[in-house]
Amino acid sequence: MRVGLVDAGSNTVRLVVTDATGGVPLPVHTAKWKLRLSEQVGADGRFGEEATEQLVKALRKAVEVARRWGAPQPLAFATAVVRNAPDRAAVLRAVAQDAGVRLCVLPGEVEAELTFLGVRRWMGWRAGPLAVFDIGGGSFEVAFGRGRMPEFAVSLPLGAGRLTNEFVGHDGPPTADELRALRRRARHQLRDATARIRWEHPHTVVATSRTFQQLARLCGAAPGRNGPFAERILFRGDLRRAVDRLAALPVTERSGLPGISAPRARQSLAGAVVGHTAMKLSGVKSLAICPWALREGILLRYLEDGADWWADTEAAHGANRDGDRASGDRDGDRASRDRDGDRDGSAANAVSPLPLRSTPPTPTA
């Protein structure tokens, strides 16, 4: 079976077409379109016509490519950059009408759960009690669990792009006050989630996302050309030194460092600060970098629980639901801010509204 998946993220729209042989999503083709939506949206997160049109064009191209590779109806989802937009309902309507795509906007807690599933399948059951950190452009997800799905999953408004825009609105090195404020925000938002991780004392701690991968490379981990099976470990002490190294440089010079790409150079410092703070407050001295994350989690859940699961997800979080709300954009923005903990600086343990599979996982996963 061939399955396509489109991910509309803060920096890029990504397409992956996979062959699901033996229940494992093996990629046969990938493509991406660099939009940097987090930099194009307004100060309040509003898309507006230009950013919406760029997203529609990219999604239309992604569907065309997926069709050529034998996946005519790819699953499509969006994360924080769309989830937090005040005009989210209008964006989803435009995507549905002009690109023919039903874009599913996943709640942050569901993102954390599905990312955990992808990591669990990659790391296997020998990882034991597992904690997962995942940083994106708009949010930071934390999850912990002993089984197939997490017992604790939370999403926090600590995305690398989001914090960069809020605290370091220029391309030069941050001032001491800017860096201090950034660290203070990270500590405040992470306090409760990291306390839970410390309490659970996981056997294995894993980080996912391109930001963590690039930071690990900066700290001496194997380059991407070594393939996904190369072991990559990120040590807290090395990451602390990387924070100082990144803070001393303007954006244009950070991209010259090992692992730091030009498109992510601006937000690399904020990502390093959040990652180091999460590790320190959780009492984690080192973590493993996992190549599987949210996209693989969605594909695995689709393969394991069937197409009905995705249909239920679209019904709960898709374009039709947003478009049918009488209060539309304003309520969507308010709900997303409440869910991410913007108002009180905290986020509670959340249980997924999606049904979990009742049968136990197999030990060979």
C-alpha positions as CSV (number, residue, x, y, z in Angstrom):
1,M,0.0,0.0,0.0
2,R,1.3,3.4,-0.9
3,V,0.4,6.4,1.4
4,G,1.3,10.0,1.0
5,L,1.5,12.6,3.8
6,V,1.8,16.4,3.6
7,D,3.0,18.4,6.6
8,A,2.4,22.2,6.6
9,G,4.9,23.4,9.1
10,S,6.3,26.7,10.3
11,N,9.2,26.7,7.9
12,T,8.3,24.3,5.1
13,V,5.6,22.2,3.4
14,R,6.9,18.7,3.2
15,L,5.6,15.7,1.3
16,V,6.6,12.1,2.0
17,V,5.3,9.2,-0.1
18,T,5.8,5.8,1.5
19,D,5.3,2.1,0.8
20,A,3.8,0.5,3.8
21,T,5.5,-2.9,3.6
22,G,4.9,-5.0,6.7
23,G,3.3,-2.1,8.5
24,V,6.5,0.0,8.3
25,P,6.3,3.3,6.3
26,L,9.3,3.2,4.1
27,P,9.8,6.5,2.1
28,V,10.0,6.2,-1.7
29,H,9.9,10.0,-2.5
30,T,10.1,13.2,-0.5
31,A,9.8,16.8,-1.5
32,K,9.6,20.1,0.3
33,W,8.7,23.8,-0.4
34,K,10.4,26.4,1.8
35,L,7.8,29.0,2.7
36,R,9.0,30.2,6.1
37,L,5.4,30.9,7.1
38,S,6.4,31.8,10.6
39,E,8.3,34.8,9.2
40,Q,5.6,35.9,6.8
41,V,2.6,35.9,9.1
42,G,1.7,39.1,10.9
43,A,2.8,40.0,14.4
44,D,-0.4,38.6,15.7
45,G,0.0,35.4,13.8
46,R,-2.5,36.3,11.1
47,F,-1.8,34.8,7.6
48,G,-3.4,37.3,5.4
49,E,-3.8,36.9,1.6
50,E,-0.2,36.6,0.5
51,A,0.9,33.9,3.0
52,T,-2.4,32.0,2.4
53,E,-1.9,32.0,-1.3
54,Q,1.7,30.7,-0.9
55,L,0.4,27.9,1.3
56,V,-2.3,27.0,-1.2
57,K,0.2,26.9,-4.1
58,A,2.6,24.7,-2.2
59,L,-0.2,22.3,-1.1
60,R,-1.5,22.1,-4.7
61,K,2.0,21.2,-5.9
62,A,2.4,18.6,-3.2
63,V,-0.8,16.9,-4.2
64,E,0.3,16.9,-7.8
65,V,3.6,15.3,-6.9
66,A,1.9,12.7,-4.6
67,R,-0.4,11.8,-7.5
68,R,2.5,11.1,-9.8
69,W,4.0,8.8,-7.2
70,G,0.9,6.8,-6.8
71,A,-0.6,8.5,-3.7
72,P,-3.5,10.5,-5.1
73,Q,-5.1,11.4,-1.8
74,P,-2.3,12.2,0.7
75,L,-3.1,12.8,4.3
76,A,-2.5,16.5,5.1
77,F,-2.0,18.2,8.4
78,A,-0.8,21.5,9.9
79,T,0.9,22.4,13.2
80,A,1.3,25.5,15.3
81,V,1.7,28.1,12.6
82,V,-1.8,27.4,11.3
83,R,-3.3,26.3,14.7
84,N,-2.5,29.6,16.3
85,A,-3.5,31.9,13.4
86,P,-6.4,34.2,14.3
87,D,-7.7,33.7,10.7
88,R,-7.2,30.0,10.7
89,A,-10.8,29.2,9.5
90,A,-10.3,31.4,6.4
91,V,-6.9,29.8,5.7
92,L,-8.5,26.3,5.9
93,R,-11.4,27.3,3.7
94,A,-9.0,28.7,1.0
95,V,-6.9,25.5,1.2
96,A,-10.0,23.3,0.7
97,Q,-11.5,25.4,-2.1
98,D,-8.3,26.3,-4.1
99,A,-6.0,23.4,-3.4
100,G,-8.6,20.6,-2.9
101,V,-6.9,19.7,0.4
102,R,-8.6,18.9,3.7
103,L,-6.0,20.2,6.1
104,C,-6.2,18.7,9.5
105,V,-5.0,21.0,12.3
106,L,-3.7,18.8,15.1
107,P,-4.0,20.0,18.7
108,G,-0.6,20.3,20.3
109,E,-1.2,17.4,22.7
110,V,-2.2,15.1,19.8
111,E,1.1,16.1,18.1
112,A,3.0,15.1,21.3
113,E,1.2,11.7,21.4
114,L,1.8,10.9,17.7
115,T,5.4,12.0,18.0
116,F,5.8,9.6,20.9
117,L,4.4,6.8,18.9
118,G,6.9,7.4,16.1
119,V,9.8,7.5,18.6
120,R,8.5,4.4,20.4
121,R,8.4,2.4,17.2
122,W,11.9,3.5,16.2
123,M,13.5,3.0,19.7
124,G,11.7,-0.2,20.5
125,W,10.6,-1.7,23.8
126,R,14.1,-2.0,25.1
127,A,14.0,1.8,25.6
128,G,11.7,1.2,28.6
129,P,9.9,4.1,30.2
130,L,10.4,6.8,27.6
131,A,10.4,10.6,27.6
132,V,10.3,12.6,24.3
133,F,11.1,16.3,23.6
134,D,10.1,17.8,20.2
135,I,10.7,21.4,19.3
136,G,9.1,23.0,16.2
137,G,8.8,26.6,15.0
138,G,5.7,27.3,17.1
139,S,5.5,24.9,19.9
140,F,7.5,22.5,22.1
141,E,6.0,19.1,22.9
142,V,6.8,16.9,25.9
143,A,5.6,13.3,26.4
144,F,6.2,10.4,28.7
145,G,5.0,6.8,28.6
146,R,5.7,3.1,29.3
147,G,3.7,1.7,26.4
148,R,2.7,2.3,22.8
149,M,1.1,5.7,23.6
150,P,2.1,8.2,26.2
151,E,0.6,8.6,29.7
152,F,1.5,12.3,29.7
153,A,1.5,14.6,26.7
154,V,1.7,18.4,26.6
155,S,2.3,21.2,24.2
156,L,3.9,24.4,25.2
157,P,4.2,27.8,23.4
158,L,8.0,27.5,23.2
159,G,8.6,27.0,19.5
160,A,12.1,28.2,18.3
161,G,10.6,30.5,15.7
162,R,8.0,31.9,18.0
163,L,10.5,32.8,20.8
164,T,12.9,34.3,18.3
165,N,10.3,36.6,17.0
166,E,9.2,37.6,20.5
167,F,12.6,38.0,22.2
168,V,15.2,38.6,19.5
169,G,13.7,40.6,16.8
170,H,16.9,41.4,14.9
171,D,19.8,39.5,13.2
172,G,22.6,40.5,15.5
173,P,23.8,38.8,18.7
174,P,21.2,39.1,21.5
175,T,21.8,41.5,24.3
176,A,22.3,40.1,27.8
177,D,18.7,41.3,28.7
178,E,17.2,39.6,25.7
179,L,18.9,36.3,26.5
180,R,18.0,36.6,30.1
181,A,14.3,37.1,29.2
182,L,14.3,34.2,26.8
183,R,15.7,31.9,29.5
184,R,13.2,33.1,32.0
185,R,10.3,32.4,29.7
186,A,11.6,28.9,29.0
187,R,12.1,28.1,32.7
188,H,8.6,29.4,33.5
189,Q,6.8,27.4,30.8
190,L,8.8,24.2,31.3
191,R,8.5,24.1,35.1
192,D,5.5,21.8,35.4
193,A,6.2,19.4,32.5
194,T,9.8,18.9,33.5
195,A,8.8,18.2,37.1
196,R,6.7,15.4,35.8
197,I,9.6,14.0,33.8
198,R,11.8,14.1,36.9
199,W,9.2,12.3,38.9
200,E,8.8,9.6,36.3
201,H,12.6,9.0,36.0
202,P,12.5,7.7,32.4
203,H,15.0,5.0,31.3
204,T,15.5,6.7,27.9
205,V,15.1,10.3,26.9
206,V,14.8,11.2,23.2
207,A,14.6,14.4,21.1
208,T,13.2,14.8,17.7
209,S,12.9,17.6,15.1
210,R,15.3,19.3,12.6
211,T,16.3,21.8,15.3
212,F,17.5,19.1,17.7
213,Q,19.2,17.3,14.9
214,Q,21.1,20.4,13.9
215,L,22.1,21.2,17.5
216,A,23.3,17.7,18.0
217,R,25.5,18.1,14.9
218,L,26.8,21.4,16.2
219,C,27.8,19.5,19.4
220,G,29.7,16.8,17.5
221,A,27.1,14.2,16.5
222,A,27.4,12.3,13.2
223,P,26.4,14.2,10.1
224,G,23.2,13.4,8.2
225,R,25.1,11.7,5.4
226,N,25.9,8.9,7.9
227,G,22.3,7.8,7.6
228,P,19.4,7.4,10.0
229,F,20.9,4.4,11.9
230,A,24.0,6.3,13.1
231,E,23.8,6.8,16.9
232,R,23.5,10.5,17.8
233,I,23.7,11.6,21.4
234,L,23.3,15.2,22.6
235,F,25.0,16.0,26.0
236,R,23.7,18.8,28.2
237,G,27.1,20.3,28.8
238,D,27.8,20.5,25.1
239,L,24.5,22.1,24.4
240,R,25.2,24.7,27.2
241,R,28.4,25.6,25.4
242,A,26.5,25.7,22.1
243,V,24.2,28.3,23.5
244,D,27.1,30.6,24.3
245,R,28.6,30.0,20.9
246,L,25.4,30.8,19.1
247,A,24.7,33.9,21.3
248,A,28.0,35.4,20.4
249,L,27.3,35.4,16.6
250,P,25.0,37.3,14.3
251,V,22.5,35.2,12.3
252,T,24.7,35.4,9.1
253,E,27.6,33.8,10.8
254,R,25.7,31.0,12.6
255,S,25.0,29.3,9.3
256,G,28.7,28.7,9.0
257,L,28.7,26.5,12.1
258,P,28.6,22.7,11.7
259,G,25.0,21.5,11.2
260,I,23.3,24.9,11.3
261,S,21.4,25.6,8.0
262,A,20.8,29.1,6.8
263,P,17.0,28.9,7.0
264,R,17.2,27.8,10.7
265,A,20.1,30.0,11.8
266,R,17.9,32.7,13.1
267,Q,16.0,30.4,15.4
268,S,18.8,28.1,16.4
269,L,19.7,30.1,19.5
270,A,16.1,30.0,20.9
271,G,16.0,26.2,20.1
272,A,19.2,25.7,22.0
273,V,18.0,27.7,25.0
274,V,14.8,25.7,25.2
275,G,16.5,22.4,24.7
276,H,19.1,23.0,27.4
277,T,16.5,24.3,29.8
278,A,14.3,21.3,29.3
279,M,17.2,18.9,29.9
280,K,18.5,20.8,33.0
281,L,15.1,21.1,34.7
282,S,14.3,17.4,33.9
283,G,17.6,16.3,35.3
284,V,18.7,14.8,31.9
285,K,22.4,14.8,31.2
286,S,22.1,13.3,27.7
287,L,19.5,12.3,25.2
288,A,19.3,10.4,21.9
289,I,18.3,11.9,18.6
290,C,15.6,10.0,16.8
291,P,14.9,10.4,13.1
292,W,11.3,9.4,13.4
293,A,8.8,11.9,14.8
294,L,5.3,13.3,14.1
295,R,5.0,12.4,10.4
296,E,6.0,8.8,11.1
297,G,3.7,8.7,14.1
298,I,0.7,9.7,11.9
299,L,1.6,7.1,9.2
300,L,2.1,4.4,11.8
301,R,-1.3,5.2,13.5
302,Y,-2.9,5.2,10.1
303,L,-1.4,1.8,9.2
304,E,-2.1,0.3,12.6
305,D,-5.6,1.7,13.3
306,G,-6.9,2.1,9.8
307,A,-8.4,4.8,7.6
308,D,-11.3,5.3,10.0
309,W,-8.9,6.7,12.6
310,W,-7.8,9.4,10.1
311,A,-11.4,10.1,9.1
312,D,-12.3,10.6,12.8
313,T,-9.3,12.9,13.2
314,E,-10.3,15.0,10.1
315,A,-13.8,15.2,11.5
316,A,-12.6,16.4,14.9
317,H,-9.8,18.8,13.7
318,G,-10.4,19.5,10.0
319,A,-11.4,22.4,7.8
320,N,-15.2,21.7,8.0
321,R,-15.1,21.9,11.8
322,D,-13.4,25.3,11.7
323,G,-15.5,26.6,8.9
324,D,-18.8,25.7,10.7
325,R,-18.0,27.6,13.9
326,A,-20.2,30.7,14.1
327,S,-17.6,32.7,15.9
328,G,-14.9,31.4,13.5
329,D,-11.5,33.0,13.7
330,R,-11.7,34.6,17.0
331,D,-12.8,31.5,18.9
332,G,-10.2,29.4,17.1
333,D,-7.4,31.7,18.2
334,R,-8.7,31.9,21.8
335,A,-9.0,28.1,22.0
336,S,-5.5,27.5,20.7
337,R,-4.0,30.1,23.1
338,D,-5.8,28.5,26.0
339,R,-4.6,25.0,24.9
340,D,-1.0,26.1,24.6
341,G,-1.0,27.8,28.0
342,D,-0.4,31.4,26.8
343,R,-2.7,32.9,29.4
344,D,-1.4,31.5,32.6
345,G,2.0,30.3,31.6
346,S,1.2,26.7,32.3
347,A,-0.2,23.6,30.5
348,A,-1.9,20.6,32.1
349,N,-1.5,17.0,31.4
350,A,-3.9,16.3,28.5
351,V,-5.6,13.1,27.4
352,S,-6.0,12.6,23.6
353,P,-9.6,12.9,22.4
354,L,-8.8,10.3,19.8
355,P,-9.6,6.6,20.4
356,L,-6.6,4.4,21.4
357,R,-6.3,0.9,20.2
358,S,-7.5,-1.6,22.7
359,T,-5.2,-4.4,21.8
360,P,-1.7,-4.5,23.3
361,P,1.4,-3.7,21.2
362,T,3.5,-6.4,19.8
363,P,7.0,-6.8,21.3
364,T,8.6,-6.7,17.8
365,A,7.6,-3.1,17.1
